[in-house]
Amino acid sequence: MEFGHFKLRGAALAGAMALGLVLAGGAGTAKAETFDECQGSIATVGFELDDVTFVGHGNDEDGIRRTLDNASNKLSLAKFADAIQKLEDARTKLVELRDAAKPKIADATPDDGIDDIQEVLNAIDAAIACIDALALQSL
């Protein structure tokens, strides 16, 4: 279950960050994440999504972009878990589209040596990590 994998990864990340703060002697030595940085991370997902070609009608792309907007809105309300859930939903949908028997997304520039779909997934992971860190700071 991919959702469980990422939920566990997020919990493990939060635990590791908390341990790092304790070992480092407090929050003063750790990089503080801000709402703006995390909003920027979500925006980066949208920019990376521009490098992916959606096959067929645009409903899938529109739905993923709406999910990113919802994640941004949840973050602005400091609903960290909800924002992360929206990002995980977008990730799950992208993987589903990529791994379908007839893939519904493709790398827009397959000859450049960069897996653009993986770049979107990496950007989602970075946004989740940012929000995890921000949530940890707010405890």
C-alpha positions as CSV (number, residue, x, y, z in Angstrom):
1,M,0.0,0.0,0.0
2,E,1.6,3.1,-1.2
3,F,-0.4,5.4,1.2
4,G,0.8,3.4,4.2
5,H,4.4,3.6,2.9
6,F,4.3,7.4,2.7
7,K,2.5,7.8,6.0
8,L,5.1,5.7,7.6
9,R,7.9,7.6,5.8
10,G,6.4,10.8,7.0
11,A,6.2,9.6,10.6
12,A,9.8,8.3,10.4
13,L,10.9,11.6,9.0
14,A,9.2,13.5,11.8
15,G,10.8,11.2,14.4
16,A,14.2,11.5,12.8
17,M,13.9,15.3,12.7
18,A,12.9,15.4,16.4
19,L,15.8,13.2,17.3
20,G,18.1,15.5,15.3
21,L,16.9,18.5,17.2
22,V,17.5,16.8,20.5
23,L,21.0,15.7,19.5
24,A,21.9,19.0,18.0
25,G,21.0,20.8,21.2
26,G,17.7,22.5,20.2
27,A,15.8,24.1,17.5
28,G,18.3,26.9,17.1
29,T,20.6,24.7,15.1
30,A,18.0,23.2,12.7
31,K,16.7,24.9,9.5
32,A,13.3,26.4,10.2
33,E,10.7,25.7,7.5
34,T,8.2,28.5,6.9
35,F,4.8,28.5,5.4
36,D,6.1,30.4,2.4
37,E,8.8,27.8,1.8
38,C,6.3,25.0,2.0
39,Q,3.9,26.9,-0.3
40,G,6.8,27.3,-2.7
41,S,7.4,23.5,-2.5
42,I,3.8,22.9,-3.5
43,A,4.1,25.4,-6.3
44,T,7.2,23.6,-7.5
45,V,5.1,20.4,-7.9
46,G,2.9,22.4,-10.3
47,F,5.9,23.6,-12.3
48,E,7.3,20.1,-12.6
49,L,3.9,18.9,-13.7
50,D,4.3,21.2,-16.7
51,D,6.9,18.8,-18.0
52,V,4.5,15.8,-18.1
53,T,2.2,15.1,-21.0
54,F,-1.3,13.8,-20.1
55,V,-2.7,11.4,-22.7
56,G,-6.4,11.8,-23.5
57,H,-8.7,14.4,-22.0
58,G,-7.5,16.9,-19.5
59,N,-9.6,15.8,-16.5
60,D,-6.7,14.0,-14.9
61,E,-4.4,17.0,-15.1
62,D,-7.1,19.3,-13.9
63,G,-7.9,17.0,-11.0
64,I,-4.3,16.8,-9.9
65,R,-3.9,20.6,-10.1
66,R,-7.0,21.0,-8.1
67,T,-5.6,18.6,-5.5
68,L,-2.4,20.7,-5.3
69,D,-4.5,23.9,-4.9
70,N,-6.4,22.1,-2.1
71,A,-3.1,21.1,-0.4
72,S,-2.0,24.8,-0.6
73,N,-5.3,25.9,0.9
74,K,-5.0,23.3,3.8
75,L,-1.5,24.5,4.5
76,S,-2.6,28.1,4.6
77,L,-5.0,27.0,7.4
78,A,-2.2,25.2,9.2
79,K,-4.0,21.9,8.6
80,F,-0.7,20.1,8.0
81,A,-2.1,16.5,8.0
82,D,-4.8,17.5,5.5
83,A,-2.2,19.2,3.3
84,I,0.0,16.1,3.3
85,Q,-3.0,13.9,2.6
86,K,-3.8,16.0,-0.5
87,L,-0.2,15.7,-1.7
88,E,-0.3,12.0,-1.1
89,D,-3.5,11.8,-3.1
90,A,-1.8,13.6,-6.0
91,R,1.1,11.3,-5.8
92,T,-1.1,8.2,-5.8
93,K,-3.0,9.4,-8.8
94,L,0.2,10.2,-10.8
95,V,1.6,6.7,-10.0
96,E,-1.7,5.2,-11.1
97,L,-1.7,7.1,-14.4
98,R,2.0,6.2,-15.0
99,D,1.6,2.5,-14.2
100,A,-1.7,1.9,-16.0
101,A,-1.8,-0.9,-18.6
102,K,-2.0,2.0,-21.1
103,P,-0.1,4.8,-19.4
104,K,-2.1,8.1,-19.3
105,I,1.0,10.3,-18.7
106,A,4.3,10.5,-20.4
107,D,7.6,12.4,-20.1
108,A,7.2,15.5,-22.3
109,T,10.9,15.4,-23.2
110,P,11.9,11.8,-23.1
111,D,15.2,12.4,-24.9
112,D,16.7,14.8,-22.3
113,G,17.7,12.1,-19.9
114,I,15.5,13.3,-17.1
115,D,12.5,11.3,-16.0
116,D,10.0,14.2,-15.7
117,I,7.4,12.0,-14.0
118,Q,9.8,11.0,-11.3
119,E,10.8,14.7,-10.9
120,V,7.1,15.5,-10.1
121,L,7.0,12.6,-7.6
122,N,10.3,13.9,-6.0
123,A,8.8,17.4,-5.8
124,I,5.8,16.0,-4.0
125,D,8.0,14.2,-1.6
126,A,10.0,17.4,-0.9
127,A,6.7,19.3,-0.3
128,I,5.6,16.6,2.2
129,A,8.9,16.8,4.0
130,C,8.7,20.5,4.2
131,I,5.2,20.3,5.7
132,D,6.3,17.5,8.1
133,A,9.1,19.8,9.3
134,L,6.7,22.8,9.7
135,A,4.3,20.7,11.6
136,L,7.0,19.4,13.9
137,Q,8.1,23.0,14.6
138,S,4.6,24.0,15.5
139,L,4.4,21.4,18.3
